[in-house]
Amino acid sequence: MEEKLKALLALDETIRHRREHPQEGSYTCYLFDKGIDKILKKCGEENAEMIIAAKNNDPDEIANEVSDLLFHILVMMQERGVSLEAVLDILASRSMKTGNLKTFHQVDHNS
């Protein structure tokens, strides 16, 4: 599992490098060149495809669509200056919590 985490960190580093040192023909550079609206559009498209994959209940399709979505999320994070390490820190701190179920207020639609 540690090797797979290293691969995720390496992908994030590659995205950062593409942003700082654009390369002609790079899809990542294309996204950065088009800007946040294009990046967010791709995040939305990939999210919709991931939802459809989950509805189809096909583990391979789900894994592929989550991978596409995660890539585009990493691009968006780089564009907005949010580090993967910051997200991993938050996830790590949340993994230490138990009983973190939020209480939702109920609305009486009859009143």
C-alpha positions in Angstrom: 0.0 0.0 0.0 2.9 2.4 0.7 4.0 2.1 -2.9 0.6 3.1 -4.1 0.6 6.1 -1.8 4.0 7.0 -3.3 2.4 6.8 -6.8 -0.3 9.2 -5.8 2.2 11.6 -4.4 4.3 11.2 -7.6 1.3 12.0 -9.7 0.6 15.1 -7.6 4.3 16.1 -8.1 4.0 15.5 -11.9 1.0 17.8 -12.0 2.8 20.5 -10.1 5.8 20.2 -12.4 3.6 20.5 -15.5 2.1 23.6 -14.0 5.5 25.2 -13.3 7.1 23.9 -16.5 4.5 23.6 -19.3 5.1 21.0 -22.0 3.5 21.2 -25.4 1.0 18.4 -26.0 0.5 17.7 -22.3 -3.2 17.2 -21.3 -2.4 18.6 -17.8 -0.9 21.7 -19.3 -3.9 22.1 -21.6 -6.1 22.1 -18.5 -4.0 24.7 -16.7 -3.9 26.8 -19.9 -7.7 26.7 -20.2 -8.1 27.7 -16.6 -10.3 26.9 -13.6 -13.6 26.8 -15.5 -12.4 24.0 -17.8 -10.8 22.2 -14.8 -14.1 22.4 -12.9 -16.1 21.3 -15.9 -13.9 18.2 -16.2 -14.3 17.5 -12.4 -18.1 17.7 -12.9 -18.0 15.4 -15.9 -15.8 12.8 -14.2 -17.9 13.0 -11.1 -21.1 12.2 -13.2 -19.3 9.3 -14.9 -18.2 7.9 -11.5 -21.8 8.1 -10.3 -23.0 6.2 -13.3 -20.2 3.6 -12.8 -21.4 3.1 -9.2 -25.0 2.7 -10.4 -23.8 0.1 -12.9 -22.0 -1.7 -10.0 -19.0 -2.5 -12.1 -15.9 -2.5 -9.9 -13.4 -2.0 -12.8 -15.5 0.9 -14.3 -15.8 2.5 -10.8 -12.0 2.3 -10.3 -11.3 3.8 -13.7 -13.8 6.7 -13.2 -12.6 7.4 -9.6 -9.1 7.5 -11.0 -10.1 10.0 -13.7 -12.0 12.1 -11.1 -9.0 12.0 -8.7 -6.7 13.2 -11.4 -8.9 16.2 -12.2 -9.3 17.0 -8.5 -5.5 17.0 -8.1 -5.3 19.4 -11.1 -7.9 21.7 -9.5 -6.1 21.6 -6.1 -2.9 22.6 -7.8 -4.7 25.4 -9.7 -6.1 26.7 -6.4 -2.9 26.2 -4.3 -4.2 23.4 -2.1 -1.6 20.7 -1.4 -2.3 17.0 -1.3 -0.5 16.9 2.0 -3.0 19.3 3.5 -5.9 17.0 2.4 -4.0 13.9 3.7 -3.4 15.6 7.0 -7.2 16.3 7.4 -8.0 12.7 6.5 -5.5 11.4 9.0 -6.9 13.6 11.7 -10.5 12.5 10.9 -9.4 8.8 10.9 -8.6 9.3 14.6 -12.2 10.4 15.5 -15.0 8.1 16.5 -18.6 9.0 17.0 -18.3 11.8 14.3 -21.9 11.3 13.0 -23.3 14.8 12.6 -26.8 15.4 14.0 -29.1 16.8 11.3 -32.1 18.9 12.3 -35.4 17.6 11.1 -37.8 19.9 9.3 -41.5 19.5 9.9 -43.0 20.0 6.4 -46.5 20.1 7.9 -46.2 23.4 9.6 
